[in-house]
Amino acid sequence: MYSSPSEDATKSLALNKTVFLGSAIVSILLIIWTIALPDYSEALLSAGMAWVSESFGWYYMLVVAAYSIFALFVGCSKYGDIKLGQDHEKAQFPFLAWAAMLFSAGIGIDLLFFGASEPLMHYLTPHAGLEPASAAAMREALSQTFLHWGLHGWGIYALIGMALAYFAYRKNMPLALRSPLTPIFGERLIKGWLGDGIDTFGVVCTLMGIATSLGIGVLQANAGLTHVFGIESSKMVQSFIILGVVIAAAISAMTGVERGVRRLSEFNMLSSILLLIAILVMGNTIYLLNTFTQSIGQYFQTIVYKTFDVYAYDGSAGADWKSGWTIFFWAWWVAWAPFVGLFIARISRGRTLREFVFGVMFIPLGFIFAWFSIFGNSAIDLVANGATELGEIALNDAAMGMFALFEYFPFSDVLSFAGVVIGLIFFVTSADSGALVLANLSSKGMTNDTDAPVWLRLFWAAATGLITLGLLFAGGFASLQSVSVIAGLPFSLILVLYMMSMWRSLKEEGNKRKASTVGTANVLDNGKSWKARLQRIVSFPSHTQVERFIQNIVMPAMSEFEKEMQAGGLNTSLDVRNLATIGEDIDANLTSDNDHIDGIKLRVGHGDEDDFVYEVNLIKAERPNFTLNTSTKHAEFYYRAEVFLSDGSQEYDLVGYTKEQILVDILHQYECHLQYLHLER
């Protein structure tokens, strides 16, 4: 089994040379190839992407549907209240900060790039069977855009994110792409060459995806600078943009997720909402609200049909359209899944599976509905009423679509400047979070609650900037985009394995719960000592009292149980953490977000099966208001001897129990554990 967090904390972080060198060699060779032979590489990779789309288009449609259905099933099921962490843990980030980071990591600058342009493209060049620029094409444009940016893509992110977070925070494994595959391939392979290969593949996919995304961001930012300040679009200007973004991302990386990425994401979300409201208020407001409502209805009305529509009866025109749009988007979402999945797992500790699934799938969806509907319908309405130049710009230069749209609104310069600023912040956020993910994947000795050292994050931030810069001058973005899409095919199979692994592990959780209801022999008294029990319930002991209780009552009980188990031939251990000074610094270390834990851990080994763990930890807690007595020092707090199992705190306190009652409680929990092992067979 993987070691516990306390054991992992003693390991030193180090560079995983296999993953680092392997991904670096593959990435460098790919980049040199695309730069040295741009025409040949682009032709070959384009042919490969076309082959993937033509041969596996049906597969992509089915498997992407399966990802979303599975994620929604988990969120709605009886397993939805399982924590991504131990049972007692709270969410690491406040809800709004979490939502902002989901929004920034998952879509980012692509909103600005495609917000007005994609709906216009579907309106002016729709799929087979629709007349361009017709009323039918107008109605179809937004529902098709919603399909490409809606539940299906976020279902992919929800699947990989929940699998990574579940095995990291629930099973105490490293936060790495390899961890969710442990139940299928076993610990030996996952800790060895297979795990290194999976993480290497993830680093290459992430690096290629970030480089191409930064390429899109550079074009978007340069288009905005040209539009607002008249700065000519050139390689030199784009180089300075990349340099500035990398420096900003490096500064943000040094501040960590809690401050850097979080604050940037909150700024992104707030400023994007303000820009959206401005377009709604200054535009044809009633029309936009009406089309917003109808577009959502049409999306949900046609979602089942569109999920499985491969244009099988529309000939080559339908096949080409499907390849260039829907299949491309599905492969693109899958290719981005390692990066985004790892990042949203990193920020989701302490949330339940239900919170996670519905948060990841529906929080960004609401914003996507609003953004594409308001920007897209504004652009379509203008083109339908004679603004043909706007349509031509969107078709020929998608990066300029949003800025061209702003020209038809008051304060266009202010709107365009805001668009440039938002785009640059999105740009920095992507580079920063990407560097964090790449650094974590290429480290070893990681625990699930630590990040790679700052120097490694700075290295990857610089590396992505240099790669983007090199491809910018060589014109290799199209080739790397094709690499990402082709790489999505094998990674889609890994996601299928993730579903299998999650299902197996969730069934284990169900068996644990079922086992916990068996053998309710935990009788604390016979009813005669009810006054003593009442005194125990309403007492709020001091630090010294609980310390003495753990030393004099809990420790002898656990020692006696351990000796009895050893006599029976079982492999046991009793981990006593500084018994003589237990919890002496708990007051200094308590914060609102981090409770100091110190105590005694009993472990009973069962070979290859799950160990039995029973801990009693000294916990500092706030007293209920009705018991406060301000005349004593620290009267607002009291102390508990709280029971922890392998899943975390069981939320009950042993203070006041006799030695025999503690032994009965250990025996009860052990009996439940044996019942769980029985159900697993």
C-alpha positions in Angstrom: 0.0 0.0 0.0 1.0 3.6 -0.5 2.3 5.2 2.7 0.4 7.6 4.8 0.8 11.4 4.6 2.8 11.5 7.8 5.2 8.9 6.4 5.4 10.7 3.0 6.2 14.0 4.6 9.6 12.7 5.6 10.6 12.1 2.0 12.6 14.7 0.1 11.3 16.2 -3.1 13.5 15.4 -6.0 13.5 15.6 -9.8 12.0 12.5 -11.5 14.8 12.1 -14.0 13.0 9.5 -16.1 9.9 11.6 -16.5 11.8 14.9 -16.9 14.4 13.6 -19.4 11.9 11.4 -21.3 9.4 14.2 -21.8 12.1 16.7 -22.6 13.7 14.5 -25.3 10.3 13.7 -26.9 9.2 17.3 -26.8 12.5 18.7 -28.2 12.5 16.1 -31.0 9.0 17.0 -31.9 9.7 20.7 -31.9 12.9 20.4 -33.9 11.1 18.3 -36.4 8.2 20.8 -36.8 10.7 23.7 -37.1 13.2 22.0 -39.4 10.6 20.5 -41.7 7.5 22.7 -41.4 5.8 21.7 -44.6 6.4 18.0 -44.4 5.6 17.8 -40.6 2.4 19.8 -41.1 1.3 17.7 -44.1 2.0 14.4 -42.3 0.4 15.4 -39.0 -2.6 16.8 -40.8 -3.0 13.5 -42.6 -2.7 11.7 -39.3 -5.3 13.9 -37.7 -7.7 13.4 -40.7 -7.1 9.6 -40.4 -7.9 9.7 -36.7 -11.1 11.7 -37.3 -12.2 9.5 -40.2 -11.4 6.1 -38.6 -12.3 6.9 -34.9 -14.9 9.6 -35.2 -17.6 7.2 -34.1 -15.4 6.1 -31.1 -14.8 9.7 -30.0 -18.5 10.4 -30.1 -19.3 7.3 -27.9 -16.4 7.6 -25.5 -17.0 11.3 -24.8 -20.6 10.6 -24.1 -19.6 7.8 -21.7 -17.2 10.1 -19.8 -20.0 12.7 -19.1 -22.6 10.0 -18.3 -20.3 8.3 -15.8 -19.3 11.6 -14.1 -23.0 12.6 -13.7 -23.8 9.1 -12.5 -21.2 9.3 -9.7 -22.4 12.8 -8.7 -26.0 11.6 -8.5 -25.3 8.2 -6.9 -25.0 7.2 -3.2 -21.3 7.8 -3.5 -21.7 11.5 -4.1 -21.2 12.5 -0.5 -17.7 10.8 -0.4 -15.1 13.4 0.3 -12.1 14.1 -1.9 -10.0 13.8 1.2 -10.5 12.4 4.6 -14.0 12.6 6.1 -13.3 15.5 8.4 -11.6 17.7 5.8 -13.1 21.0 4.7 -12.8 22.5 1.2 -9.4 24.0 0.7 -10.6 27.1 -1.2 -13.8 29.1 -0.8 -16.5 28.4 -3.3 -16.2 31.6 -5.4 -12.4 31.3 -5.5 -12.7 27.6 -6.6 -15.2 28.5 -9.3 -13.0 31.3 -10.6 -10.0 28.9 -10.9 -12.2 26.3 -12.6 -13.3 28.9 -15.1 -9.8 30.2 -15.8 -8.0 26.9 -16.1 -10.7 25.1 -18.2 -11.4 27.7 -20.9 -9.4 30.8 -20.4 -8.4 32.9 -23.4 -10.3 30.6 -25.8 -13.5 32.4 -24.8 -12.1 35.6 -26.2 -10.8 33.9 -29.3 -14.0 32.0 -30.2 -16.7 34.0 -28.4 -18.0 35.9 -31.4 -16.2 34.0 -34.2 -17.4 30.5 -33.7 -21.2 31.3 -33.7 -20.6 33.5 -36.8 -18.8 30.6 -38.5 -21.7 28.2 -37.8 -24.1 30.9 -39.1 -22.2 31.6 -42.3 -20.8 28.2 -43.0 -23.1 25.6 -41.3 -22.9 21.9 -41.5 -24.5 20.0 -44.5 -28.2 20.4 -44.8 -28.5 24.0 -43.6 -28.5 27.0 -45.9 -25.8 29.6 -44.9 -27.0 32.8 -43.3 -30.5 31.4 -43.0 -32.9 31.6 -40.0 -32.3 27.8 -39.4 -28.6 28.4 -39.4 -29.1 31.3 -37.0 -31.0 29.0 -34.6 -28.5 26.2 -35.0 -25.3 28.3 -34.5 -25.5 28.7 -30.8 -26.7 25.2 -30.0 -23.8 23.8 -32.0 -21.4 26.2 -30.2 -22.8 25.1 -26.8 -22.3 21.5 -27.8 -18.6 22.1 -28.4 -18.1 24.0 -25.2 -20.7 22.5 -22.9 -21.3 19.4 -20.8 -19.3 17.0 -22.9 -16.0 18.8 -22.5 -16.5 19.5 -18.9 -17.5 15.9 -18.3 -14.0 14.9 -19.5 -12.5 17.3 -17.0 -14.8 16.1 -14.3 -13.8 12.5 -14.9 -10.1 12.9 -14.8 -10.2 15.5 -12.0 -12.3 13.4 -9.7 -10.1 10.3 -10.4 -6.9 12.2 -9.6 -8.3 13.9 -6.6 -9.9 10.8 -5.2 -6.8 8.6 -5.3 -4.6 11.5 -4.1 -6.7 12.8 -1.2 -8.8 9.7 -0.4 -6.2 7.0 -0.9 -3.1 9.0 0.0 -1.3 8.5 -3.3 0.7 11.1 -5.2 -1.3 13.6 -7.2 -0.1 12.2 -10.6 -1.6 10.7 -13.7 -0.4 7.2 -12.7 -2.1 7.0 -9.4 -5.7 6.2 -10.5 -4.5 3.2 -12.4 -3.0 1.4 -9.3 -6.1 -0.8 -8.7 -5.9 -2.1 -12.3 -2.1 -2.6 -12.8 -0.9 -2.9 -9.3 1.5 -0.8 -7.2 4.7 -2.3 -8.6 4.1 -1.3 -12.2 2.6 2.0 -11.4 5.6 2.9 -9.2 7.9 1.7 -12.0 8.2 2.0 -15.7 4.5 2.0 -16.5 3.8 4.9 -14.2 6.8 6.9 -15.5 5.6 6.3 -19.0 2.1 7.6 -18.2 3.4 10.7 -16.5 5.9 11.3 -19.3 3.1 11.1 -21.8 1.1 13.5 -19.7 4.0 16.0 -19.6 4.3 15.9 -23.4 0.6 16.4 -23.9 0.5 19.2 -21.4 3.5 20.9 -22.9 2.2 20.7 -26.5 -1.3 21.9 -25.4 0.0 24.8 -23.4 2.4 25.9 -26.2 -0.4 25.9 -28.8 -2.8 27.7 -26.4 -0.1 30.3 -25.7 0.3 30.6 -29.5 -3.5 31.4 -29.7 -3.1 33.8 -26.9 -0.2 35.6 -28.5 -2.2 36.1 -31.7 -5.2 37.3 -29.7 -3.2 39.8 -27.7 -1.4 41.1 -30.7 -4.7 41.5 -32.5 -6.0 43.5 -29.6 -2.9 45.7 -29.4 -3.1 46.4 -33.1 -6.8 47.3 -32.8 -6.4 49.5 -29.7 -3.0 51.1 -30.1 -2.2 50.6 -33.8 0.8 48.5 -32.9 1.6 46.5 -36.0 1.3 42.7 -35.8 4.8 41.3 -36.0 7.0 38.6 -34.7 8.9 41.1 -32.6 5.8 42.4 -30.8 4.6 38.8 -30.2 8.0 37.9 -28.8 7.8 40.8 -26.2 4.3 39.6 -25.3 5.5 36.1 -24.6 8.5 37.4 -22.6 6.2 39.6 -20.5 3.7 36.8 -19.9 6.5 34.4 -18.9 7.9 36.9 -16.4 4.5 37.5 -14.9 3.8 33.8 -14.7 7.1 33.2 -13.0 6.3 35.9 -10.4 2.9 34.3 -9.9 4.4 30.8 -9.6 6.6 31.9 -6.8 3.6 33.0 -4.7 1.9 29.6 -5.0 -1.7 28.5 -5.9 -3.3 30.1 -2.8 -2.3 33.6 -3.8 -1.0 33.8 -7.4 -3.3 31.6 -9.5 -6.3 32.2 -7.2 -6.1 36.0 -7.3 -5.5 36.1 -11.1 -8.5 33.8 -11.6 -10.7 35.9 -9.4 -9.7 39.0 -11.4 -10.4 37.1 -14.7 -13.8 36.1 -13.6 -14.9 39.4 -12.3 -13.6 41.4 -15.3 -15.1 39.0 -17.7 -18.5 39.3 -16.1 -18.3 43.1 -16.2 -17.4 42.9 -19.9 -20.3 40.6 -20.6 -22.7 42.8 -18.8 -21.5 45.8 -20.7 -22.2 44.1 -24.1 -25.6 43.0 -22.8 -26.6 46.5 -21.6 -25.3 48.4 -24.6 -26.5 45.9 -27.2 -30.0 44.8 -28.2 -30.8 43.7 -24.7 -34.2 42.2 -25.1 -33.2 40.3 -28.2 -30.1 38.9 -26.5 -32.1 37.8 -23.5 -34.7 36.1 -25.7 -32.0 34.3 -27.8 -30.1 33.4 -24.7 -33.2 31.6 -23.3 -34.1 29.9 -26.6 -30.5 28.8 -27.3 -30.3 27.0 -23.9 -33.6 25.3 -24.6 -32.5 24.1 -28.0 -29.2 22.9 -26.7 -30.8 20.6 -24.1 -33.6 19.6 -26.6 -31.1 18.4 -29.1 -28.2 17.3 -26.9 -28.9 13.5 -27.1 -29.2 13.6 -30.9 -26.1 15.8 -31.4 -24.1 13.6 -28.9 -24.3 10.7 -31.4 -24.6 12.5 -34.7 -21.6 11.5 -36.9 -23.2 12.9 -40.1 -23.1 9.3 -41.5 -25.8 10.2 -44.2 -24.3 13.5 -45.3 -21.5 12.2 -47.5 -18.0 13.7 -47.7 -19.2 17.2 -46.8 -20.7 16.0 -43.6 -17.6 14.0 -42.8 -15.3 17.0 -43.4 -17.5 19.2 -41.3 -17.5 16.7 -38.4 -13.8 16.3 -38.7 -13.0 20.0 -38.6 -15.4 20.8 -35.8 -16.9 18.2 -33.4 -14.2 15.5 -33.6 -11.5 18.1 -33.4 -13.1 19.6 -30.3 -13.5 16.2 -28.6 -9.9 15.3 -29.3 -8.8 18.8 -28.2 -10.7 18.5 -24.8 -9.1 15.0 -24.3 -5.6 16.3 -25.1 -6.1 19.1 -22.6 -7.5 16.8 -19.9 -4.1 15.9 -18.2 -3.3 19.6 -17.6 -6.7 20.8 -16.6 -7.6 17.6 -14.7 -4.5 17.8 -12.6 -5.0 21.5 -11.9 -8.7 21.2 -10.8 -7.8 18.2 -8.7 -5.1 20.3 -7.0 -7.7 22.9 -6.0 -10.5 20.6 -5.0 -9.3 18.9 -1.9 -12.1 18.6 0.8 -15.0 18.8 -1.6 -17.5 15.9 -2.0 -17.7 14.0 -5.3 -21.2 15.5 -5.8 -19.9 19.1 -5.2 -17.0 18.4 -7.5 -19.0 16.8 -10.4 -21.8 19.4 -10.5 -19.4 22.3 -9.8 -17.0 21.3 -12.6 -19.7 20.5 -15.1 -22.3 23.2 -14.4 -20.5 26.3 -13.0 -18.5 27.0 -16.2 -21.5 25.9 -18.3 -23.6 28.7 -17.0 -20.9 31.2 -17.9 -20.4 29.6 -21.3 -24.1 29.9 -22.1 -24.0 33.6 -21.2 -20.8 34.4 -23.0 -21.3 32.7 -26.3 -25.0 33.7 -26.4 -24.4 37.4 -25.8 -21.3 37.7 -27.9 -22.4 35.3 -30.6 -25.9 36.5 -31.0 -24.8 40.1 -31.0 -22.4 39.3 -33.8 -25.0 37.3 -35.7 -27.6 40.0 -35.3 -25.3 42.6 -36.7 -24.2 40.5 -39.7 -27.8 39.5 -40.5 -28.6 43.3 -40.6 -25.9 44.3 -43.0 -22.6 44.2 -41.1 -21.0 41.9 -43.7 -17.5 43.0 -42.9 -17.8 41.6 -39.3 -18.6 38.2 -40.8 -15.7 38.3 -43.2 -13.3 39.2 -40.4 -14.6 36.3 -38.2 -14.2 33.8 -41.1 -10.7 35.0 -42.1 -9.1 36.1 -38.8 -10.9 34.6 -35.7 -8.6 36.4 -33.3 -9.9 39.8 -34.5 -13.6 38.7 -34.3 -14.2 40.1 -30.8 -12.4 43.4 -31.4 -14.3 43.8 -34.7 -17.5 43.3 -32.8 -16.6 46.0 -30.3 -16.5 48.6 -33.1 -20.3 48.4 -33.3 -20.7 49.4 -29.6 -20.2 52.7 -27.7 -16.8 53.1 -26.0 -15.3 50.6 -28.4 -11.8 51.6 -27.4 -12.5 51.0 -23.7 -14.0 47.6 -24.5 -11.1 46.6 -26.7 -8.6 47.7 -24.1 -10.5 45.6 -21.5 -10.4 42.7 -23.8 -6.6 43.0 -24.2 -6.1 43.2 -20.4 -8.4 40.2 -19.7 -6.7 38.2 -22.5 -3.2 38.9 -21.1 -4.3 37.8 -17.5 -5.9 34.7 -18.9 -2.6 34.1 -20.7 -0.6 34.5 -17.5 -3.0 32.2 -15.6 -2.6 29.4 -18.2 1.2 29.7 -18.2 1.3 29.7 -14.4 -1.0 26.8 -13.8 0.6 24.9 -16.6 4.1 25.4 -15.1 2.7 24.1 -11.7 1.3 20.9 -13.3 4.4 20.2 -15.4 6.7 20.7 -12.3 4.5 18.4 -10.2 4.5 15.7 -12.8 8.2 15.7 -13.2 9.0 15.4 -9.5 9.2 12.4 -7.2 8.8 12.1 -3.5 5.6 14.2 -3.9 2.8 14.0 -1.3 -0.7 14.9 -2.2 -0.6 18.2 -0.4 2.7 19.6 -1.6 3.9 21.3 -4.8 7.1 21.0 -6.7 9.9 23.4 -5.7 9.7 26.9 -7.1 12.9 26.5 -9.3 11.2 23.7 -11.2 8.1 25.7 -11.7 10.2 28.6 -13.0 12.0 26.2 -15.3 8.8 25.0 -16.9 7.4 28.5 -17.2 10.5 29.5 -19.1 10.5 26.4 -21.2 6.9 26.8 -22.4 7.7 30.4 -23.2 10.8 29.4 -25.3 8.9 26.7 -27.1 6.1 29.1 -27.9 8.6 31.6 -29.1 10.4 29.0 -31.3 7.2 27.8 -32.9 6.1 31.4 -33.4 9.0 32.1 -35.7 8.9 28.7 -37.4 5.1 28.6 -37.9 4.8 25.3 -36.2 1.6 25.8 -34.2 -0.6 24.0 -36.6 1.7 20.9 -36.4 1.7 20.9 -32.6 -2.1 21.3 -32.6 -2.3 18.2 -34.7 0.1 16.4 -32.3 -2.2 17.2 -29.4 -5.3 16.0 -31.2 -3.6 12.7 -32.3 -2.2 12.2 -28.7 -5.8 12.5 -27.5 -6.6 9.1 -29.0 -4.4 7.0 -26.7 -5.1 9.2 -23.7 -8.9 8.6 -24.3 -8.2 4.9 -23.5 -6.5 5.9 -20.2 -9.7 7.8 -19.3 -11.7 4.6 -19.9 -9.4 2.8 -17.5 -9.9 5.7 -15.0 -13.7 5.0 -15.2 -13.1 1.3 -14.4 -10.7 2.1 -11.6 -13.1 4.7 -10.0 -16.0 2.2 -10.2 -14.0 -0.5 -8.5 -12.8 1.9 -5.8 -16.3 3.3 -5.2 -17.7 -0.2 -4.8 -15.0 -0.7 -2.1 -16.3 2.5 -0.4 -19.8 1.1 -0.5 -18.6 -2.1 1.1 -16.9 -0.2 3.9 -20.1 1.7 4.6 -22.0 -1.5 4.6 -19.5 -3.2 6.9 -19.7 -0.3 9.4 -23.3 -1.1 10.2 -22.4 -4.7 11.2 -21.6 -5.9 14.7 -22.9 -3.0 16.7 -21.4 -4.3 20.0 -20.2 -0.8 20.9 -22.1 -0.6 24.2 -20.5 2.0 26.4 -22.3 1.2 29.6 -25.2 -0.8 31.0 -27.4 2.1 32.0 -26.4 2.1 35.7 -23.6 4.7 35.3 -25.7 7.2 33.4 -24.6 10.1 35.5 -21.0 9.5 34.7 -21.9 9.3 31.1 -23.8 12.5 31.2 -20.8 14.2 32.9 -18.6 13.0 30.1 -21.0 14.3 27.4 -21.3 17.8 28.8 -17.7 18.3 29.9 -15.2 20.4 28.0 -11.8 19.3 29.3 -8.6 21.3 29.2 -5.5 20.5 27.3 -3.8 19.0 30.4 -6.8 16.8 31.1 -6.9 15.3 27.6 -3.1 14.9 27.6 -3.3 12.9 30.8 -6.3 10.9 29.5 -4.4 9.8 26.4 -1.3 8.9 28.4 -3.0 7.0 31.2 -6.1 5.5 29.6 -5.9 5.4 25.8 -2.2 4.4 25.6 -2.6 1.3 27.9 -5.7 0.2 26.0 -4.2 0.4 22.6 -1.0 -1.2 23.8 -3.0 -4.1 25.3 -4.9 -4.6 22.1 -1.7 -4.5 20.0 -0.1 -7.2 22.2 -3.1 -9.4 21.9 -3.0 -9.1 18.1 0.8 -9.8 18.1 0.2 -12.9 20.1 -2.2 -14.0 17.4 0.5 -13.7 14.8 -0.6 -10.5 13.2 1.7 -7.8 12.0 1.0 -4.7 14.1 2.6 -1.4 15.0 1.9 1.4 17.5 3.1 4.8 16.5 3.3 7.1 19.5 4.1 10.7 18.5 6.0 12.3 21.4 3.8 10.9 24.2 5.7 12.8 26.9 4.9 16.2 25.3 1.8 15.3 23.3 0.1 18.4 21.8 2.3 20.8 23.7 2.4 23.3 20.7 -1.2 22.8 19.6 -2.2 26.3 20.7 0.5 28.0 18.7 -0.2 26.0 15.6 -4.0 26.2 15.5 -5.4 28.4 12.7 -8.9 28.6 11.2 -7.8 26.4 8.3 -5.3 24.0 9.8 -5.9 22.0 13.0 -2.8 20.6 14.7 -3.0 16.8 15.1 -0.9 14.8 17.5 -1.6 11.4 19.0 -1.3 7.6 18.8 -1.8 5.4 15.8 -2.4 1.6 15.8 -2.0 -0.3 12.6 -2.8 -4.0 12.0 -1.4 -5.4 8.7 -3.3 -7.8 6.5 -0.8 -8.6 3.8 -1.9 -7.3 0.4 -5.3 -6.3 1.8 -6.1 -2.9 3.4 -4.5 -2.4 6.8 -6.7 -1.6 9.8 -5.8 1.8 11.2 -7.1 3.2 14.5 -5.8 6.6 15.7 -6.6 8.7 18.7 -5.5 12.3 18.1 -5.5 15.3 20.4 -7.6 17.9 18.8 -8.3 21.5 19.7 -11.9 22.7 19.1 -14.1 25.6 19.7 -16.5 25.3 22.6 -20.2 25.8 22.0 -21.4 29.4 22.8 -23.6 28.3 25.6 -20.6 26.9 27.5 -18.3 29.9 27.2 -16.6 31.0 30.4 -14.4 34.0 29.7 -12.9 33.9 33.1 -10.5 31.2 32.2 -7.6 31.3 29.7 -8.5 30.0 26.3 -12.1 29.5 27.5 -13.4 29.6 23.9 -11.6 26.3 23.2 -11.7 22.8 24.6 -9.8 19.6 23.8 -10.8 16.2 22.4 -9.3 12.7 22.0 -10.8 12.1 18.6 -10.9 8.8 16.8 -9.5 8.6 13.2 -9.7 5.6 10.9 -8.0 5.3 7.5 -10.7 7.5 6.0 -10.2 10.3 8.5 -11.9 11.6 11.6 -15.0 9.7 12.8 -16.1 12.9 14.6 -16.4 11.3 18.1 -14.5 11.9 21.3 -13.1 9.3 23.7 -12.6 11.5 26.7 -14.3 10.0 29.6 -14.3 6.4 28.3 -12.8 3.7 30.5 -10.0 1.5 29.3 -12.5 -1.3 28.8 -14.8 0.9 26.7 -11.9 2.0 24.5 -11.0 -1.6 24.0 -14.6 -2.3 23.0 -14.6 0.6 20.6 -11.3 -0.6 18.9 -12.7 -4.1 18.7 -15.9 -2.8 17.1 -14.0 -0.8 14.5 -11.8 -3.8 13.8 -14.8 -6.1 13.4 -16.2 -3.6 10.9 -12.9 -3.6 9.0 -12.9 -7.4 8.8 -16.5 -7.4 7.5 -15.3 -4.9 4.8 -12.5 -7.2 3.8 -15.0 -10.1 3.6 -17.4 -8.1 1.4 -14.4 -7.3 -0.9 -13.7 -10.9 -1.6 
